[in-house]
């Protein structure tokens, strides 16, 4: 369930940081530690990509973004 929520948030919102993602999950009733969230991000294959004026946001690796990918922090 947590993974589905993370994917949904990343697909539908501009999530800039792990802390922002953690807070959005908490608002949805899912309390997760930073360490667990970091593992989830790696497991789900999320990457941070530069999105123009929004800065860096999380996207799915296979979402068709160019190879200007950065490492997930």
C-alpha positions in Angstrom: 0.0 0.0 0.0 2.8 2.5 0.9 4.5 1.8 -2.5 1.3 2.5 -4.4 0.8 5.8 -2.5 4.4 6.8 -3.3 4.0 6.1 -7.0 0.7 7.9 -7.0 2.2 11.0 -5.4 5.2 11.1 -7.7 3.0 10.7 -10.8 0.5 13.3 -9.7 2.5 15.9 -7.8 5.8 17.6 -8.0 7.7 16.1 -5.1 11.1 17.8 -4.6 12.6 16.0 -1.6 12.3 12.9 0.6 11.1 15.1 3.4 8.3 16.5 1.3 7.4 13.0 0.3 7.4 11.9 3.9 5.2 14.7 4.9 2.7 14.0 2.1 2.6 10.4 3.2 2.0 11.4 6.8 -0.9 13.6 5.7 -2.4 10.5 4.1 -2.0 8.6 7.4 1.3 6.7 6.6 4.1 7.4 9.1 7.4 6.3 7.6 11.0 6.9 8.7 13.5 8.6 6.4 15.5 5.3 6.2 12.5 3.3 5.1 11.5 6.0 2.6 15.0 6.0 1.1 14.8 2.2 0.6 11.4 2.5 -0.9 12.7 5.1 -3.4 15.5 2.8 -4.5 13.1 -0.2 -4.7 10.6 1.7 -6.8 13.4 3.0 -9.1 12.6 6.6 -8.5 15.1 9.3 -9.6 15.3 13.0 -9.3 15.2 14.9 -12.6 15.6 18.5 -13.4 12.2 20.0 -14.4 12.9 23.5 -15.4 11.6 26.2 -13.1 10.4 23.6 -10.6 13.9 22.4 -9.9 14.5 18.7 -9.2 11.5 16.4 -8.7 11.1 12.7 -8.3 10.0 10.6 -11.3 9.9 7.0 -12.1 13.0 5.8 -13.9 10.9 4.3 -16.8 8.7 7.3 -17.2 10.3 8.4 -20.5 12.5 11.1 -19.0 15.9 11.7 -20.7 19.1 10.4 -19.3 19.8 13.6 -17.5 19.1 11.7 -14.3 20.7 12.4 -11.0 21.2 10.1 -8.2 18.5 9.7 -5.6 19.5 11.2 -2.3 
